[in-house]
């Protein structure tokens, strides 16, 4: 599995969370509103790095992060 680029929004959303996105996401904001957090192997690893840098108020994008920690698995 190759590493992928992950980004976090600089601004929080209406629920006071930063969003974690993967490169190529259909909902990826403009580059000037993102912080590159690294080349990582999965969204759980990226979320861990993002929370170290931004605190606990980070959640994954519903559209691009397949390992969705907030979403219950069926």
C-alpha distances in whole Angstrom, upper triangle without the diagonal:
4,7,9,13,15,19,22,25,28,30,30,31,34,33,32,29,26,23,20,18,15,15,17,18,21,23,22,25,27,25,28,28,24,23,20,18,16,12,10,7,9,13,14,13,15,18,19,19,21,23,24,25,26,28,27,28,24,23,20,20,21,20,16,15,14,14,18,19,23,23,24,22,24
4,7,10,13,16,20,23,26,28,29,30,33,32,31,28,25,22,18,16,13,13,15,17,20,22,20,23,24,22,26,25,22,21,17,16,13,9,8,7,9,13,15,13,14,17,18,18,19,22,23,23,25,27,27,27,24,22,19,20,21,19,16,15,15,15,19,20,24,24,25,24,26
4,7,9,13,16,20,22,25,26,27,30,29,28,25,22,19,15,14,11,11,13,15,19,20,18,21,22,20,23,22,19,17,14,12,9,5,5,4,8,10,13,11,10,14,15,14,16,19,19,19,21,23,23,24,20,20,17,18,19,18,14,13,14,14,17,19,22,23,25,23,26
4,6,10,13,17,19,22,23,24,27,27,26,22,19,16,13,10,7,7,10,12,15,16,14,17,18,16,19,19,15,14,11,11,8,5,5,6,8,9,12,11,10,13,15,14,14,18,19,18,20,22,22,22,18,17,15,15,17,15,11,11,12,13,16,18,20,21,24,23,25
4,7,11,14,16,19,20,21,25,25,23,20,16,14,11,9,6,5,9,11,14,15,12,14,15,13,16,15,12,11,7,8,6,5,6,9,10,10,13,12,9,12,14,12,12,16,17,16,17,20,20,20,17,16,14,14,16,15,12,12,14,15,17,18,21,22,25,24,27
4,7,10,13,16,16,18,21,21,20,16,13,10,7,6,5,6,10,10,14,13,10,12,14,12,14,13,10,9,6,6,6,6,7,10,9,8,11,10,7,9,12,10,9,13,14,13,14,16,17,16,13,13,10,11,14,13,10,10,13,13,14,16,17,19,22,22,26
4,7,9,12,13,15,19,19,17,14,10,8,6,5,6,7,11,10,13,12,9,10,11,9,11,10,6,5,4,5,7,9,10,13,12,11,13,12,9,10,12,10,8,12,14,12,12,15,16,14,11,12,10,10,14,14,11,11,15,15,15,17,18,20,23,24,27
4,6,9,10,12,15,15,13,10,6,6,5,6,9,11,13,12,15,12,10,10,11,10,11,9,6,5,7,7,10,13,13,16,14,12,13,13,9,9,12,10,7,10,12,10,9,12,13,11,8,9,9,10,13,14,12,12,16,16,15,16,16,19,22,24,27
4,5,7,9,13,13,11,9,5,5,7,8,11,12,14,13,14,11,9,8,9,9,9,6,5,6,9,10,14,16,17,19,18,15,17,17,13,12,15,14,10,12,14,12,10,13,14,11,9,10,11,10,14,15,14,14,18,19,17,18,18,20,24,25,28
4,7,10,13,14,11,10,7,9,10,12,15,16,18,16,18,15,12,10,11,10,9,6,5,6,10,11,15,18,19,22,21,18,19,19,15,15,17,15,11,13,14,11,9,12,14,12,11,13,14,14,18,18,18,18,22,22,20,21,20,23,27,29,32
4,7,10,11,9,8,6,9,11,13,17,18,19,17,18,15,13,11,12,12,11,7,8,10,14,15,18,21,22,24,23,20,21,21,18,16,18,17,13,14,16,14,11,13,14,11,11,13,14,14,17,18,18,19,22,23,21,21,20,22,26,28,31
4,7,7,5,5,5,7,11,13,17,19,20,18,18,15,14,12,14,15,14,10,11,12,16,16,19,22,22,24,22,19,19,20,17,15,17,17,13,13,16,14,10,12,12,8,9,10,12,13,15,17,18,18,21,21,19,18,17,20,23,26,29
4,5,5,5,6,8,11,13,17,19,20,17,17,13,13,12,15,16,16,12,13,15,18,18,22,24,24,25,23,19,20,22,19,16,19,19,15,16,19,17,14,15,14,10,10,10,12,11,14,15,17,17,20,21,18,18,16,18,22,24,27
4,5,7,10,11,15,17,21,23,23,20,20,16,17,15,18,20,19,16,17,19,22,22,25,27,27,29,26,22,23,25,22,19,22,22,19,18,21,20,16,17,16,12,13,13,15,14,15,18,20,20,23,23,20,20,17,19,22,25,28
4,6,9,11,14,17,20,23,24,21,21,17,18,17,20,22,21,17,18,19,22,21,25,27,26,27,24,21,21,23,20,17,20,21,17,16,19,19,15,15,13,9,10,10,13,13,15,18,19,19,21,21,18,17,14,17,20,23,25
4,7,10,13,16,20,22,24,21,21,18,18,17,19,20,19,15,16,17,19,19,23,25,24,26,24,20,20,21,19,16,18,18,15,14,17,16,12,11,11,7,9,10,13,14,16,19,20,19,22,22,19,18,16,18,22,25,27
4,6,10,13,16,19,21,18,19,15,15,15,17,18,18,14,14,14,17,16,19,22,21,22,20,16,16,18,15,12,14,15,11,11,14,13,10,10,9,5,5,6,10,11,13,16,16,16,19,18,15,14,13,16,19,22,25
4,7,10,13,16,18,15,17,14,12,12,14,15,15,11,10,11,13,13,16,18,18,20,18,14,15,16,13,11,13,13,9,10,13,11,8,9,9,6,5,6,8,10,13,15,15,14,17,17,15,15,14,17,20,23,26
4,6,10,13,14,12,13,10,10,10,13,14,14,11,9,11,12,12,15,16,16,18,15,12,13,14,11,9,13,13,9,11,14,13,10,12,11,9,6,5,6,6,9,11,11,10,14,14,12,13,12,15,18,20,23
4,7,10,12,10,13,11,9,11,14,13,15,12,9,10,10,9,11,13,12,14,12,8,10,11,8,7,10,10,7,10,13,12,11,12,12,11,7,6,5,6,9,10,9,8,12,12,11,12,12,14,18,19,22
4,7,9,7,10,8,7,9,12,12,14,12,9,10,10,10,11,12,12,13,11,9,12,12,9,10,13,13,10,13,16,15,14,16,16,14,11,9,7,6,9,8,6,7,11,12,11,13,14,16,19,20,23
4,6,6,10,10,8,11,13,12,15,14,11,12,10,10,10,10,10,11,9,8,12,12,9,11,14,13,12,15,17,17,17,19,19,18,14,12,9,8,11,9,6,7,10,12,12,15,16,17,20,20,23
4,6,9,10,8,10,12,11,14,14,11,12,10,11,11,10,11,12,12,11,15,15,12,14,17,16,15,18,20,19,19,21,22,21,17,16,13,11,14,11,8,10,13,15,16,18,20,21,24,24,26
4,6,9,7,11,12,12,16,15,13,15,13,15,14,13,14,15,14,14,18,18,15,17,20,19,18,21,23,22,22,24,24,23,19,17,14,12,13,10,8,11,13,16,17,20,21,21,24,24,26
4,5,5,9,11,12,16,14,13,15,14,15,16,15,15,16,14,13,16,17,15,16,19,19,17,20,22,21,20,23,22,20,17,15,12,9,10,7,5,9,11,14,14,17,18,18,21,21,23
4,6,9,11,13,16,15,14,17,17,19,19,19,19,20,18,16,19,21,18,19,22,22,20,23,25,24,23,25,24,22,19,17,14,10,11,7,8,11,14,17,16,20,20,19,22,23,24
4,6,10,12,14,13,12,15,16,17,19,19,19,20,18,16,19,20,17,17,21,21,18,20,23,22,20,22,22,19,16,14,12,8,9,7,8,11,14,17,16,18,18,18,22,22,24
4,7,8,11,10,9,12,12,14,16,16,17,19,17,15,18,19,15,16,19,18,16,19,21,19,18,21,21,18,15,14,12,9,11,10,9,12,15,17,17,19,19,20,23,24,26
4,6,8,7,7,11,12,15,17,18,19,21,20,18,20,21,17,18,21,20,17,19,21,19,18,20,21,18,16,15,14,11,14,13,13,15,18,20,19,21,21,22,26,27,29
4,6,6,7,11,12,15,17,19,21,23,22,20,23,23,19,20,23,21,18,21,23,20,19,22,23,21,18,18,17,15,18,16,16,18,21,23,23,25,25,26,29,31,33
4,5,5,8,9,13,14,16,18,21,21,19,22,22,18,19,21,19,17,20,21,18,18,21,23,21,18,19,17,16,19,18,16,18,22,23,23,25,25,27,30,31,34
4,6,8,10,14,16,18,21,24,23,22,24,23,20,20,23,20,17,20,21,18,17,21,22,20,18,19,19,18,21,20,19,21,24,26,25,26,27,28,32,33,36
4,7,10,13,16,18,20,23,22,20,22,22,18,18,20,18,15,17,19,16,14,18,19,17,15,16,16,15,18,18,17,19,22,23,22,23,23,25,29,31,33
4,6,9,12,15,16,19,18,16,19,18,14,15,17,15,12,15,16,13,12,16,17,15,13,14,14,13,17,16,15,16,20,21,20,21,21,23,27,28,31
4,6,9,12,14,17,17,15,17,16,12,13,15,12,10,13,13,10,10,14,16,15,13,14,14,15,18,18,16,16,20,20,20,21,21,24,27,29,32
4,6,9,11,14,15,14,16,14,10,12,14,11,10,13,13,11,12,16,17,17,14,15,14,15,18,18,15,15,19,19,19,20,22,24,27,28,31
4,7,9,12,13,12,13,11,8,10,10,7,7,10,10,8,10,13,15,15,12,14,13,15,18,18,15,14,17,17,18,18,20,22,25,26,29
4,6,10,11,11,13,10,8,11,11,8,9,13,13,11,14,16,18,18,15,16,15,16,19,19,16,15,17,17,18,19,21,23,26,26,29
4,7,9,11,13,10,8,12,13,11,12,15,15,15,17,19,20,21,18,18,16,17,19,19,15,14,16,16,18,19,22,23,26,25,28
4,6,8,9,7,6,10,10,9,11,14,14,15,17,18,19,20,16,16,14,15,18,17,14,12,13,13,15,16,19,20,23,22,25
4,7,9,7,8,11,12,12,14,16,17,18,19,21,20,21,18,17,14,16,18,17,14,11,12,11,14,15,18,19,21,20,23
4,6,5,6,9,10,11,12,15,16,17,18,19,18,19,15,14,11,13,14,14,11,8,8,7,10,11,15,15,17,16,19
4,5,5,6,9,10,10,12,14,15,15,16,15,15,12,10,8,10,11,12,9,6,7,6,7,9,11,13,15,15,18
4,5,5,6,9,10,11,13,14,15,15,13,15,12,10,9,12,13,15,12,9,9,6,8,7,10,12,14,14,18
4,5,5,6,9,10,11,13,14,15,14,16,13,12,11,14,16,17,14,11,12,10,11,11,14,16,18,18,21
4,5,5,6,9,10,11,12,13,13,14,10,10,9,12,14,15,12,10,12,10,11,11,14,16,19,19,23
4,5,5,6,9,10,10,10,10,10,7,7,7,10,13,15,13,10,12,10,10,9,11,14,16,17,21
4,5,5,6,9,10,10,9,11,9,10,11,14,17,19,16,13,15,12,13,11,13,16,18,19,23
4,6,5,6,9,10,11,12,10,12,12,15,18,19,17,14,17,15,15,14,16,19,22,22,26
4,5,5,6,7,9,9,7,9,10,13,16,17,15,13,16,15,14,13,15,18,21,22,26
4,5,5,5,5,7,6,9,11,14,17,19,18,15,18,16,15,13,14,17,20,22,26
4,6,6,8,10,10,13,14,18,21,23,21,18,21,18,18,16,17,21,23,25,29
4,6,9,10,10,13,15,17,21,22,20,18,21,20,19,18,19,22,25,27,31
4,7,7,7,11,13,15,19,21,19,18,21,20,18,17,17,21,24,26,29
4,6,7,11,14,16,19,22,21,19,21,20,18,16,16,20,22,25,28
4,6,9,12,15,17,20,20,17,20,18,16,13,13,17,19,22,25
4,7,10,13,15,18,18,16,19,18,15,13,12,16,19,22,25
4,7,10,12,15,15,13,16,14,12,11,11,14,17,20,23
4,7,9,12,12,10,12,12,9,8,8,11,14,16,20
4,6,9,8,6,9,9,7,8,8,10,13,15,18
4,5,6,6,9,10,8,10,10,11,15,16,18
4,6,6,8,10,7,10,9,9,12,13,16
4,6,8,11,10,13,13,12,15,15,17
4,6,9,9,12,13,13,16,16,18
4,6,6,9,11,11,14,14,16
4,5,9,11,10,12,11,13
4,6,9,9,10,9,13
4,6,5,8,9,12
4,6,8,9,13
4,7,9,13
4,6,9
4,6
4
